[in-house]
Amino acid sequence: MMLVGVVLGALGSHVFKSVLPSAALESFHTGLEYLIYHALALLLLSNFEFHSEKRKMRAVYFMVFGVLLFSGSIFLLSFKSLIPINISWMGPLTPLGGFLLIAGWGLTAFNFLKK
C-alpha cells in the first residue's frame, strides 16, 4: 500500500496536476493521504499484540478493505471527467470504505482498552 501511495503521490505531483481540475486533484490527494496513513497504521499494527490473532486479522481486513474502497473510489471518481463511461455509481463506495476504516479502528481501540 505504501508503494502504491508513493507512486500515486509522484504521479499526482507531476502528471495528474496538469490533467485534473483542481477540485478533482484535491479529492485525489485526500484519497492519497488516507492510503498512506493506513499503510503506516497497518505496519505499526503488525507489531502490536492483540487479545487474539482472529481479532487482529479482523481489524486488519477492515482497514485494508476500507482503504481500498475509500481511497480507490476517490481515485477513480477524481478521473470521472476523463473517463468516457459513467462511474458516478461508485460514489456510495467511499462512505462504505470510511465505515470499514472506522470499524477497524474501533476494533483496535477495543483491543487496547481490553488489554
TIKEZA-260760 format. One record per residue (C-alpha): residue in one letter; x, y, z. Coordinates in steps of 0.05 Angstrom, whole numbers, plus 5000, padded with zeros to 4 digits. Layout:
N
+------+------+------+------+
: code :    x :    y :    z :
+------+------+------+------+
:    A :    X :    Y :    Z :
...
+------+------+------+------+
This chain:
115
+------+------+------+------+
: code :    x :    y :    z :
+------+------+------+------+
:    M : 5000 : 5000 : 5000 :
:    M : 5057 : 5048 : 5016 :
:    L : 5090 : 5033 : 4949 :
:    V : 5024 : 5049 : 4913 :
:    G : 5017 : 5112 : 4954 :
:    V : 5086 : 5137 : 4937 :
:    V : 5077 : 5122 : 4863 :
:    L : 5009 : 5156 : 4862 :
:    G : 5037 : 5215 : 4900 :
:    A : 5092 : 5224 : 4849 :
:    L : 5042 : 5218 : 4792 :
:    G : 4995 : 5267 : 4826 :
:    S : 5051 : 5318 : 4834 :
:    H : 5080 : 5312 : 4765 :
:    V : 5029 : 5283 : 4717 :
:    F : 4958 : 5288 : 4744 :
:    K : 4969 : 5361 : 4764 :
:    S : 4966 : 5381 : 4691 :
:    V : 4907 : 5336 : 4674 :
:    L : 4858 : 5341 : 4732 :
:    P : 4817 : 5401 : 4752 :
:    S : 4837 : 5430 : 4820 :
:    A : 4776 : 5402 : 4857 :
:    A : 4790 : 5332 : 4830 :
:    L : 4864 : 5338 : 4847 :
:    E : 4845 : 5358 : 4918 :
:    S : 4800 : 5296 : 4924 :
:    F : 4856 : 5254 : 4896 :
:    H : 4903 : 5279 : 4950 :
:    T : 4851 : 5263 : 5004 :
:    G : 4849 : 5191 : 4979 :
:    L : 4925 : 5190 : 4978 :
:    E : 4930 : 5215 : 5050 :
:    Y : 4884 : 5160 : 5075 :
:    L : 4921 : 5107 : 5035 :
:    I : 4989 : 5128 : 5064 :
:    Y : 4963 : 5137 : 5135 :
:    H : 4932 : 5068 : 5135 :
:    A : 4993 : 5036 : 5104 :
:    L : 5033 : 5063 : 5162 :
:    A : 4979 : 5043 : 5212 :
:    L : 4979 : 4971 : 5186 :
:    L : 5054 : 4969 : 5191 :
:    L : 5051 : 4991 : 5263 :
:    L : 4992 : 4945 : 5280 :
:    S : 5031 : 4885 : 5254 :
:    N : 5077 : 4893 : 5314 :
:    F : 5023 : 4902 : 5366 :
:    E : 4996 : 4844 : 5407 :
:    F : 4921 : 4837 : 5404 :
:    H : 4876 : 4797 : 5450 :
:    S : 4873 : 4743 : 5396 :
:    E : 4901 : 4735 : 5326 :
:    K : 4830 : 4729 : 5299 :
:    R : 4812 : 4799 : 5326 :
:    K : 4876 : 4828 : 5299 :
:    M : 4862 : 4800 : 5229 :
:    R : 4791 : 4825 : 5231 :
:    A : 4816 : 4896 : 5246 :
:    V : 4869 : 4889 : 5191 :
:    Y : 4817 : 4865 : 5140 :
:    F : 4770 : 4922 : 5157 :
:    M : 4826 : 4972 : 5147 :
:    V : 4852 : 4940 : 5082 :
:    F : 4783 : 4935 : 5050 :
:    G : 4764 : 5002 : 5079 :
:    V : 4823 : 5038 : 5048 :
:    L : 4813 : 5001 : 4982 :
:    L : 4741 : 5024 : 4978 :
:    F : 4751 : 5093 : 5007 :
:    S : 4815 : 5114 : 4971 :
:    G : 4802 : 5071 : 4910 :
:    S : 4734 : 5102 : 4897 :
:    I : 4762 : 5172 : 4908 :
:    F : 4819 : 5159 : 4860 :
:    L : 4772 : 5134 : 4805 :
:    L : 4720 : 5189 : 4817 :
:    S : 4775 : 5241 : 4812 :
:    F : 4783 : 5220 : 4739 :
:    K : 4708 : 5217 : 4722 :
:    S : 4713 : 5277 : 4676 :
:    L : 4765 : 5239 : 4635 :
:    I : 4732 : 5171 : 4634 :
:    P : 4682 : 5161 : 4577 :
:    I : 4634 : 5118 : 4619 :
:    N : 4591 : 5139 : 4678 :
:    I : 4624 : 5118 : 4743 :
:    S : 4581 : 5160 : 4789 :
:    W : 4553 : 5095 : 4818 :
:    M : 4619 : 5088 : 4854 :
:    G : 4602 : 5147 : 4900 :
:    P : 4570 : 5103 : 4954 :
:    L : 4634 : 5061 : 4959 :
:    T : 4670 : 5119 : 4992 :
:    P : 4628 : 5123 : 5055 :
:    L : 4625 : 5046 : 5058 :
:    G : 4701 : 5046 : 5058 :
:    G : 4701 : 5100 : 5111 :
:    F : 4655 : 5058 : 5154 :
:    L : 4702 : 4998 : 5148 :
:    L : 4760 : 5042 : 5169 :
:    I : 4722 : 5066 : 5229 :
:    A : 4704 : 4994 : 5246 :
:    G : 4777 : 4973 : 5240 :
:    W : 4799 : 5030 : 5286 :
:    G : 4742 : 5014 : 5334 :
:    L : 4765 : 4941 : 5339 :
:    T : 4836 : 4965 : 5351 :
:    A : 4814 : 5013 : 5405 :
:    F : 4771 : 4960 : 5438 :
:    N : 4831 : 4913 : 5439 :
:    F : 4875 : 4964 : 5473 :
:    L : 4822 : 4982 : 5523 :
:    K : 4811 : 4909 : 5539 :
:    K : 4886 : 4898 : 5549 :
+------+------+------+------+
